[in-house]
Amino acid sequence: MRKLFRAAADHAAEYRESLGERRVGAAKTLDEVKADFQRPLADEGRLPAEVIEELVSVADGGLVSTVGPRYFGFVVGGALPAASAAEMLAVGWDQNGFSSALSPTAAAAENAAGEWLKDLLGLPATASVGFVTGAQGANTVGLTTARNHVLAKVGWNVETDGLAGAPRVRIMAGEERHATIDRSLRLLGFGAKALELVRTKANGVIDLDDLRHRLTDHEGPLIVCLQAGNVNTGASDSLGEAIAIVHEYGGWVHVDGAFGLWAAVSPELRDQVAGVEAADSWGCDGHKWLNLPYDSGFVFSAHPDAHAAALGYSASYLVTSGGREPGDYVMESSRRSRGLAVWAGLQELGRDGVRDVVDRCCALARRFAQQLQDAGCEIGNEVVLNQVLVSFGTDEQTDAVVAEVQRGGVCWMGGTTWRGRRYMRISVSNHLTTESDVDRSVQAILAARAPEPSSP
């Protein structure tokens, strides 16, 4: 087993060391990689070492260097060395993170890391913390807690009576909300039509006047979803003011802060999320700007009892400490020890390191925008965080440049539609990205840009 684990770690390290010059997009098509993997399952098993060597061989052509310094396609970071190593240990130790009876180590790591996270993000020290898979899990848990809490306030117990016959819950979100909000509402039994959309202004932030107008004379259960970090522009809603308005009407505020909530760690940026601590629940990702391995997200609630009542459960065979357990705040029972990689990653960075990653990525996003604008490209958003929208003329020209950049392999950016137009979307989130990576990527983008039409 030692030889097997070391070989796997060596392969992983060699891959990481190659990222600086490795092609960013996959070298093979999906059909080609599927053909590499596909074969009849043999009746007899094989030696583990043989299996791992073949896995490395067939996987290589389909690997996308999302962990590398020139991947800007989605808001994802590259897993930190200590966090990656801790993830290997978590798999090797094979600890279940459901309860302290299953693993005191898993529970203790989540407890310590959760306290650090609340402190870094400026959230109440008394808030509960659940270690979920990502923004979808965080938003679903946060809105589950919200649903049960606002209905309990009017005498309806969702835990025992479900939703059939329940009072109507009014649910509001900005036009620029992330799609995970809609999916969470579908999963929770509200349905897409339950969502009332509030107008948004420049850069995608919620219109406070429209929010207040819609709530005039409102009574009854109310949930409002706000956003820290628009997926296209990076902008955050006017959180403090919006939260105060919703609380005037007795509503619950959930903040989807998948990546934008990390602005709180920067003295230069934290005004963007001013007042966020007054919300009722928050969602945030670890595998984005915190540069942790995938399957790492966090949900926080200012109402721990409601959080645990909505998500927790018991059974006669389950042994617990008698107090709150990690499994009381998430949807899964059997899950790996997510807190170990979080604990290690935060230790590796420290408070100063987290702040540096956020500030540096924002500075690099501004560098992208300035260089591309100087070259005649149109920047579609005010660059307030780590997101840049770029147009190269018509929608067709923009999509063509995006496709050519992806084919080139130097860097990888995706396309998006915002306010009815197509843009290249650049997301700078990786702790490894340098000014040189930006400059090299800009050169590749400009080389892929369609030539200007010649004069007649």
Wavefront OBJ file of the C-alpha trace (Angstrom):
o trace
v 0.000 0.000 0.000
v 2.855 2.419 0.705
v 4.246 1.897 -2.797
v 0.807 2.309 -4.354
v -0.006 5.536 -2.490
v 3.433 6.986 -3.211
v 3.072 6.235 -6.900
v -0.310 7.980 -6.996
v 1.117 10.994 -5.133
v 4.074 11.135 -7.527
v 1.756 11.152 -10.529
v -0.317 13.951 -8.966
v 2.799 15.997 -8.188
v 4.197 15.538 -11.697
v 0.920 16.792 -13.112
v 0.966 19.864 -10.875
v 4.578 20.613 -11.798
v 3.685 20.549 -15.503
v 0.919 23.156 -15.257
v 3.072 26.145 -16.160
v 3.580 24.935 -19.720
v 0.841 22.345 -20.069
v -1.985 22.904 -22.533
v -4.878 24.353 -20.536
v -7.771 22.703 -22.387
v -8.105 18.964 -22.835
v -5.833 17.472 -25.514
v -8.490 14.969 -26.622
v -12.193 15.161 -27.394
v -14.760 13.558 -25.126
v -15.343 10.752 -27.638
v -11.613 10.023 -27.767
v -11.329 9.889 -23.985
v -14.449 7.737 -23.712
v -12.862 5.302 -26.152
v -9.719 5.203 -23.985
v -11.725 4.348 -20.879
v -14.225 1.965 -22.415
v -13.643 -1.791 -22.289
v -15.556 -4.844 -21.046
v -15.293 -5.326 -17.307
v -13.190 -8.458 -16.756
v -14.345 -11.296 -14.566
v -11.100 -11.311 -12.607
v -9.696 -8.366 -10.713
v -6.304 -6.764 -11.357
v -3.413 -5.636 -9.214
v -3.988 -2.127 -7.770
v -0.667 -0.824 -9.164
v -1.623 -1.910 -12.688
v -5.003 -0.243 -12.372
v -3.497 3.076 -11.248
v -0.872 3.105 -14.009
v -3.543 2.508 -16.624
v -5.820 5.138 -15.080
v -3.041 7.730 -15.354
v -2.452 6.757 -18.967
v -6.061 6.915 -20.159
v -6.968 10.009 -18.124
v -4.180 12.310 -19.251
v -5.630 13.401 -22.584
v -8.897 14.458 -20.992
v -7.480 16.484 -18.112
v -8.258 20.202 -18.114
v -5.739 22.364 -16.246
v -8.344 24.088 -14.078
v -5.830 23.979 -11.242
v -3.278 25.917 -13.300
v -2.458 29.633 -13.461
v -4.057 30.385 -16.844
v -7.479 28.843 -16.420
v -10.016 31.680 -16.275
v -13.152 29.914 -17.461
v -15.103 29.548 -14.233
v -14.659 31.019 -10.794
v -12.475 28.187 -9.530
v -9.132 28.244 -7.797
v -6.303 25.739 -7.845
v -6.122 23.562 -4.752
v -3.348 24.684 -2.398
v -0.487 22.236 -1.716
v -1.298 21.732 1.974
v -5.012 21.404 1.240
v -4.317 18.864 -1.508
v -2.075 16.825 0.764
v -4.674 16.974 3.540
v -7.262 15.729 1.055
v -5.039 12.734 0.311
v -4.802 12.028 4.029
v -8.566 12.403 4.432
v -9.081 9.746 1.756
v -6.366 7.542 3.232
v -7.744 7.823 6.748
v -11.254 7.280 5.306
v -13.036 9.099 8.129
v -16.773 9.756 8.019
v -17.543 13.389 8.854
v -21.117 12.841 10.045
v -20.520 12.864 13.799
v -17.900 12.978 16.501
v -18.667 9.354 17.355
v -17.568 8.349 13.870
v -14.523 10.617 13.935
v -13.574 13.102 16.668
v -10.832 14.314 14.323
v -13.265 15.132 11.519
v -15.614 16.957 13.870
v -12.810 18.910 15.542
v -11.303 20.012 12.219
v -14.666 21.349 11.026
v -15.236 23.119 14.317
v -11.855 24.881 14.239
v -12.004 25.729 10.526
v -15.577 26.986 10.902
v -14.499 29.452 13.587
v -11.690 30.742 11.360
v -14.069 31.120 8.413
v -16.597 33.155 10.381
v -13.841 35.409 11.644
v -12.343 35.942 8.177
v -15.728 36.649 6.565
v -16.926 38.938 9.351
v -19.916 36.750 10.218
v -21.388 36.412 13.720
v -19.324 34.202 16.016
v -22.561 32.538 17.167
v -23.545 31.394 13.646
v -23.742 27.694 12.845
v -21.532 26.264 10.090
v -22.181 23.373 7.732
v -19.508 21.944 5.417
v -21.322 21.272 2.151
v -20.282 20.411 -1.411
v -20.431 23.919 -2.861
v -22.714 26.860 -3.624
v -25.641 24.644 -4.635
v -25.495 22.765 -1.364
v -25.019 25.970 0.619
v -27.963 27.737 -1.017
v -30.203 24.704 -0.665
v -29.412 24.272 3.034
v -29.710 28.002 3.697
v -33.091 28.205 1.968
v -34.311 25.014 3.658
v -33.584 26.640 7.007
v -35.244 29.858 5.834
v -38.370 28.041 4.638
v -38.872 26.187 7.887
v -38.126 29.227 10.045
v -40.468 31.716 8.354
v -43.306 29.184 8.333
v -42.706 28.321 11.982
v -43.179 32.014 12.783
v -46.760 31.774 11.497
v -47.453 28.486 13.255
v -46.692 25.972 10.506
v -44.279 23.097 11.205
v -42.672 21.991 7.949
v -40.673 19.250 9.692
v -43.873 17.403 10.639
v -46.546 18.696 8.249
v -44.686 19.310 4.996
v -45.781 22.015 2.564
v -49.234 20.834 1.504
v -51.682 23.416 2.848
v -48.932 25.649 4.236
v -49.236 29.433 4.121
v -47.754 30.982 0.986
v -44.122 32.014 1.305
v -43.149 35.052 -0.727
v -39.669 34.557 -2.229
v -37.730 37.330 -3.909
v -34.356 37.611 -5.642
v -32.655 39.937 -8.068
v -32.831 39.419 -11.811
v -29.092 38.699 -11.740
v -29.237 35.911 -9.134
v -27.263 32.727 -9.734
v -29.170 29.791 -11.224
v -28.497 27.665 -8.128
v -31.117 29.756 -6.333
v -33.751 28.644 -8.829
v -32.714 25.002 -8.553
v -32.792 25.149 -4.762
v -36.356 26.461 -4.894
v -37.336 23.623 -7.235
v -35.803 21.066 -4.904
v -37.560 22.609 -1.905
v -41.002 22.268 -3.466
v -41.652 25.945 -4.148
v -41.306 25.752 -7.931
v -39.787 28.261 -10.316
v -42.919 30.412 -10.498
v -42.672 31.182 -6.799
v -39.644 33.410 -7.394
v -40.438 37.110 -7.698
v -37.661 38.971 -9.499
v -36.497 42.388 -8.339
v -35.038 44.762 -10.900
v -31.275 45.188 -11.050
v -29.236 48.250 -11.934
v -25.825 48.819 -13.499
v -23.339 45.978 -12.931
v -26.214 43.709 -11.888
v -26.889 44.952 -8.344
v -30.372 44.874 -6.884
v -32.541 47.993 -7.162
v -33.333 48.981 -3.582
v -36.226 51.233 -4.607
v -37.889 48.366 -6.453
v -37.308 46.051 -3.480
v -38.909 48.492 -1.060
v -41.799 49.206 -3.430
v -42.600 45.512 -3.773
v -42.616 45.065 -0.001
v -44.943 47.967 0.717
v -47.766 46.681 2.946
v -46.350 43.130 2.825
v -47.338 40.694 5.566
v -46.591 37.015 6.041
v -43.663 34.646 5.436
v -40.915 36.253 3.372
v -37.515 35.118 2.048
v -35.217 37.401 0.047
v -32.058 36.168 -1.665
v -29.236 38.666 -2.088
v -25.922 38.268 -3.863
v -22.291 38.921 -3.001
v -20.387 38.578 -6.255
v -22.419 38.663 -9.469
v -21.356 35.701 -11.603
v -20.720 37.954 -14.604
v -19.647 41.309 -13.185
v -18.415 40.435 -9.688
v -20.578 43.184 -8.148
v -22.445 42.750 -4.861
v -25.873 43.999 -3.887
v -26.107 46.881 -1.397
v -26.278 44.285 1.322
v -26.595 46.338 4.493
v -29.391 48.503 3.125
v -31.243 45.607 1.502
v -31.065 43.469 4.635
v -32.463 46.317 6.730
v -35.401 46.738 4.338
v -36.261 43.024 4.410
v -35.982 42.844 8.189
v -38.468 45.712 8.496
v -41.029 43.264 7.104
v -39.926 40.314 9.227
v -38.269 38.493 6.330
v -35.310 36.137 6.180
v -32.299 37.196 4.106
v -30.084 34.573 2.497
v -26.863 35.802 0.893
v -25.403 33.807 -1.970
v -21.747 34.730 -1.503
v -20.164 31.885 -3.457
v -17.049 33.934 -4.218
v -17.926 37.583 -3.553
v -18.196 37.088 0.195
v -14.397 36.845 0.243
v -14.225 40.599 -0.388
v -14.686 40.845 3.379
v -11.066 39.780 3.993
v -9.644 42.814 2.137
v -9.541 46.313 3.676
v -9.723 47.733 0.143
v -12.721 45.638 -0.895
v -14.805 44.949 2.202
v -17.052 47.973 1.639
v -18.582 45.929 -1.193
v -20.119 43.573 1.377
v -20.734 46.099 4.157
v -23.564 45.041 6.439
v -23.560 41.418 5.286
v -23.197 40.206 8.871
v -26.821 41.218 9.565
v -28.259 38.564 7.209
v -29.877 35.334 8.414
v -27.905 32.815 6.335
v -24.954 32.828 3.990
v -23.505 30.482 1.381
v -19.862 30.480 0.329
v -17.489 28.270 -1.653
v -14.089 26.958 -0.614
v -13.088 25.559 -4.014
v -13.352 28.977 -5.587
v -11.324 31.853 -4.183
v -10.035 30.014 -1.124
v -8.285 27.602 -3.502
v -9.341 24.400 -1.768
v -10.057 21.054 -3.490
v -13.448 20.592 -5.124
v -16.461 19.481 -3.089
v -15.823 22.225 -0.530
v -18.448 24.793 0.410
v -19.886 26.385 3.531
v -23.313 27.382 4.785
v -23.727 29.613 7.823
v -26.863 30.525 9.740
v -27.529 33.196 12.330
v -30.205 30.845 13.703
v -28.383 27.626 14.708
v -31.453 26.028 16.278
v -33.492 26.532 13.107
v -30.573 25.265 11.037
v -30.286 22.046 13.030
v -34.067 21.551 13.211
v -34.354 21.790 9.423
v -31.441 19.470 8.564
v -30.766 17.199 11.532
v -32.243 13.795 12.206
v -31.832 10.939 14.650
v -32.145 7.161 14.706
v -31.835 4.600 17.474
v -28.598 3.176 16.098
v -26.834 6.538 15.718
v -24.380 7.281 18.499
v -23.716 10.984 19.085
v -22.101 13.206 21.679
v -25.460 14.531 22.849
v -24.687 17.966 21.414
v -24.803 19.400 17.931
v -22.936 17.312 15.366
v -21.505 18.224 11.928
v -24.246 16.166 10.275
v -26.938 18.378 11.808
v -26.059 21.205 9.427
v -25.757 19.447 6.047
v -27.797 17.136 3.810
v -25.431 14.164 3.756
v -24.774 11.524 6.369
v -21.971 9.501 4.823
v -19.371 12.001 3.677
v -15.645 12.379 3.828
v -13.921 14.683 6.299
v -14.167 17.935 4.343
v -12.855 20.033 7.207
v -9.344 18.583 7.076
v -8.446 20.235 3.760
v -10.081 23.489 4.889
v -8.110 23.480 8.137
v -4.851 22.786 6.274
v -5.484 25.325 3.514
v -6.261 28.111 5.962
v -3.174 27.252 7.960
v -1.017 27.369 4.835
v -2.314 30.802 3.809
v -2.898 32.460 7.146
v -4.981 35.608 7.394
v -2.458 37.607 5.341
v -2.304 34.947 2.651
v -6.074 34.839 2.169
v -6.140 38.611 1.852
v -3.235 38.552 -0.606
v -4.919 35.994 -2.878
v -8.084 38.108 -3.061
v -6.313 41.435 -3.576
v -3.865 40.035 -6.128
v -6.569 38.348 -8.219
v -8.530 41.602 -8.326
v -5.429 43.521 -9.404
v -4.796 40.945 -12.126
v -8.404 41.239 -13.327
v -7.898 44.985 -13.672
v -4.675 44.290 -15.589
v -6.619 42.064 -18.000
v -9.258 44.741 -18.506
v -6.796 47.583 -19.026
v -4.641 45.740 -21.551
v -7.603 44.493 -23.564
v -9.261 47.894 -23.510
v -6.023 49.524 -24.639
v -6.000 47.064 -27.551
v -9.428 48.220 -28.670
v -11.622 45.583 -27.016
v -14.814 46.583 -25.214
v -15.012 45.905 -21.472
v -18.635 45.263 -20.608
v -18.579 45.713 -16.841
v -17.107 47.882 -14.150
v -14.300 45.672 -12.836
v -14.928 45.770 -9.097
v -13.658 42.317 -8.162
v -12.156 39.454 -10.172
v -14.564 39.285 -13.132
v -14.019 40.834 -16.565
v -16.452 40.832 -19.513
v -14.928 41.411 -22.963
v -16.598 41.967 -26.328
v -14.777 41.743 -29.644
v -17.517 43.318 -31.733
v -20.574 41.313 -32.713
v -21.784 38.316 -30.719
v -20.500 36.062 -33.489
v -17.044 37.649 -33.413
v -16.878 37.310 -29.626
v -17.857 33.633 -29.724
v -15.305 33.027 -32.465
v -12.502 34.551 -30.381
v -13.528 32.511 -27.338
v -13.485 29.302 -29.394
v -10.110 30.118 -30.946
v -8.553 30.879 -27.552
v -9.817 27.572 -26.202
v -8.390 25.732 -29.202
v -5.035 27.460 -28.805
v -4.432 25.996 -25.354
v -2.402 28.874 -23.844
v -5.296 29.854 -21.601
v -8.982 29.031 -21.239
v -11.873 31.463 -20.970
v -15.553 30.804 -21.494
v -18.370 32.820 -23.013
v -21.446 34.264 -21.343
v -24.557 36.251 -22.156
v -25.132 39.390 -20.135
v -27.788 42.010 -20.782
v -28.561 40.390 -24.128
v -24.997 40.398 -25.481
v -22.267 37.782 -25.758
v -19.002 38.336 -23.886
v -15.818 36.503 -23.080
v -15.887 36.039 -19.316
v -12.549 36.135 -17.516
v -12.488 34.930 -13.901
v -9.230 35.371 -11.987
v -9.292 33.148 -8.903
v -6.089 31.088 -8.792
v -3.368 31.694 -6.210
v -0.728 30.725 -8.801
v -1.659 33.329 -11.425
v 0.956 36.024 -12.022
v 1.250 39.182 -14.113
v 3.217 37.125 -16.627
v 0.297 34.695 -16.952
v -2.052 37.602 -17.619
v 0.277 39.141 -20.203
v 0.750 35.820 -21.976
v -3.003 35.244 -21.988
v -3.724 38.716 -23.367
v -1.314 38.031 -26.231
v -3.138 34.779 -27.002
v -6.509 36.544 -26.923
v -5.393 39.314 -29.250
v -3.847 36.791 -31.614
v -7.181 34.967 -31.759
v -9.156 38.142 -32.382
v -10.674 38.243 -35.850
v -8.824 40.682 -38.116
v -10.448 44.026 -38.794
v -12.163 44.150 -42.182
v -10.041 45.893 -44.805
v -11.162 49.122 -46.416
v -12.703 48.818 -49.896
l 1 2 3 4 5 6 7 8 9 10 11 12 13 14 15 16 17 18 19 20 21 22 23 24 25 26 27 28 29 30 31 32 33 34 35 36 37 38 39 40 41 42 43 44 45 46 47 48 49 50 51 52 53 54 55 56 57 58 59 60 61 62 63 64 65 66 67 68 69 70 71 72 73 74 75 76 77 78 79 80 81 82 83 84 85 86 87 88 89 90 91 92 93 94 95 96 97 98 99 100 101 102 103 104 105 106 107 108 109 110 111 112 113 114 115 116 117 118 119 120 121 122 123 124 125 126 127 128 129 130 131 132 133 134 135 136 137 138 139 140 141 142 143 144 145 146 147 148 149 150 151 152 153 154 155 156 157 158 159 160 161 162 163 164 165 166 167 168 169 170 171 172 173 174 175 176 177 178 179 180 181 182 183 184 185 186 187 188 189 190 191 192 193 194 195 196 197 198 199 200 201 202 203 204 205 206 207 208 209 210 211 212 213 214 215 216 217 218 219 220 221 222 223 224 225 226 227 228 229 230 231 232 233 234 235 236 237 238 239 240 241 242 243 244 245 246 247 248 249 250 251 252 253 254 255 256 257 258 259 260 261 262 263 264 265 266 267 268 269 270 271 272 273 274 275 276 277 278 279 280 281 282 283 284 285 286 287 288 289 290 291 292 293 294 295 296 297 298 299 300 301 302 303 304 305 306 307 308 309 310 311 312 313 314 315 316 317 318 319 320 321 322 323 324 325 326 327 328 329 330 331 332 333 334 335 336 337 338 339 340 341 342 343 344 345 346 347 348 349 350 351 352 353 354 355 356 357 358 359 360 361 362 363 364 365 366 367 368 369 370 371 372 373 374 375 376 377 378 379 380 381 382 383 384 385 386 387 388 389 390 391 392 393 394 395 396 397 398 399 400 401 402 403 404 405 406 407 408 409 410 411 412 413 414 415 416 417 418 419 420 421 422 423 424 425 426 427 428 429 430 431 432 433 434 435 436 437 438 439 440 441 442 443 444 445 446 447 448 449 450 451 452 453 454 455 456
